[in-house]
Amino acid sequence: MKILALETSGEAGSVALQYCGEVQSVPLESGPAQSASAIERIDSLLAAAGCRLEDLDGIAFSAGPGAFTGLRLGCGIAQGLAMGAGIGVMPIGTLDALAAQIQEGEVIAAMDARMGELYWAHFRCSKGIPFPLGEPECVSPSNWQPVLGSVCSGIGSAFKAHRGALNPGIFTGLVSIFDDRTPRANEIARLAADRRYAAAAIDPALAAPLYVRDKVARTTVERLAQGGKA
Amino acid sequence: MKVLGIESSCDETGVAVYDTDAGLLAHRVHSQIDLHAAYGGVVPELASRDHIRRLPLLVRETLSDAALRTTQLDAVAYTAGPGLAGALLVGASFAEALAFALGLPALPIHHLEGHLLSPLLSAEPPAFPFVALLVSGGHTQLMRVSGVGAYALLGETVDDAAGEAFDKTAKLLGLDYPGGPALAALADAGNAKRFGLPRPMLHSGDLNFSFSGLKTAVLTVTRSPGFASDAKADLAASFQAAVVDVLVTKSVAALKQTGLRQLVVAGGVGANRNLRRSLDAAVRRRGGRVFYPEPELCTDNGAMIAFAGAMRLSAGAQGQRSGRVEVRPRWPLGEVTPP
């Protein structure tokens, strides 16, 4: 499979190309410049591999959860490239890509969601392919009580960002914690290309970010009910 | 040349194809008014979420209306600012990526340039130079337009935009969002002479506007003892008359100051019938003429962006092929330059 992949869900973005059995990746500029550099970096990756967009089997992107604007950047670029090249897009869960950095066993992937919350999901990994054991959720760290298997690892920024607020049992229950890891385009590309993960290429017009945090504003009725102004 | 235009700066997703030989081939707009109504105003995050869901589908439908394939396009123009950062970024990322994939130049367009040039899309367009009154929920400006990218600011609002004043006043009167058009409809049944509201900055000697005091004056009236709710239509009519009075007086002064006879009106408030009637009469008295965009192009749309892109390409602009996705939520029109 030939896959181009974008990871723009957080501060450390990257793009990767799975081509001829190898994955090549490059980081994006950090911060707001991430959006400015993404297509340039994709251009260099494709040129170095002698690959055209039309040759690809699909364009994978980190679908979320993550920073809303970053998710839309990746989704929008994937949609635009795919529509122009006449190919499909492959939305890959951001927590799936994070969990895919662990080879074997149960994995709790958890990222800081800002606003005092975290995103998490539970997986069983086999040869670096994560199989979900539940849906991703956005929760308050103090209310988070994941059920941990006997051999379970933790990965992601939430373990560091919310260290003080998390139930101490989480830290004793995990066999290892990789709290400095962030999602990478490498795993997005690898998962999109792996038959065992069974990612499907879909019509770019049907692709959308997976925000998980869906309540982002209060309606007038809700504001009034809570003593606010119309 | 066939230019795809994409607009996503606020709460309308607009897509169009303009052909420099055949004119406007197709255009579609998806309005988010219903989405934001429950919130009493535009929620930027929800606007961005809706744009990304709608945009690719709208592009496909618009191309289908125009009986075109993506490979038949010559350029992709998109609104790069000013507007809501997240909303702009949706259009910019999709447009730059599409242009890159098709090997086409991308043209980042100033949203107000789109509005300014949109009357040129009508059956009887004005010719350069002209004075433009740009009047919407986000802007109230008078400009001297001498060509594509040659815009000199003559005056602008120092506080609220005229459309914003309409919406806020409508809210004071208890009208549903978006209140501007509802207020104008209510005003039709009212007596504009009942309440003597101020005409802010009418005699300021310059071409600037101010509308926030007018809104406060309305608030004072509604709070006065004895104000009955059946007087709302009269208050709406009195408010509208004050806004129209100021817009007409300043527009005529701008024509006088520049020595020009053509006035172009663009932006959502330009659809207000009372404003049109008064402007037409006042400008005709001076031997001039007022030009409006087609009614469906008064609000935000992709046609004006496709058209501005086509005008720029025709005037020698190369567009960009870097694929850089950069938006300018704050972008003074004065910084726009000719191609």
Interface residues (C-beta under 8 A of the other chain):
Chain A: S35 A36 S37 A38 I39 E40 I42 D43 L53 F68 T69 R72 L73 C75 G76 I77 A78 Q79 G80 L81 A82 M83 G84 A85 G86 P204 A205 A207 A208 P209 Y211 V216 A217 R218 T219 T220 V221 A230
Chain B: A38 Y39 G40 V43 E45 L46 S48 R49 I52 R53 L55 P56 L57 V59 R60 T70 A85 G86 L89 V90 A92 S93 F94 A95 E96 A97 L98 A99 F100 A101 L102 K171 S322 G323 R324 V325 E326
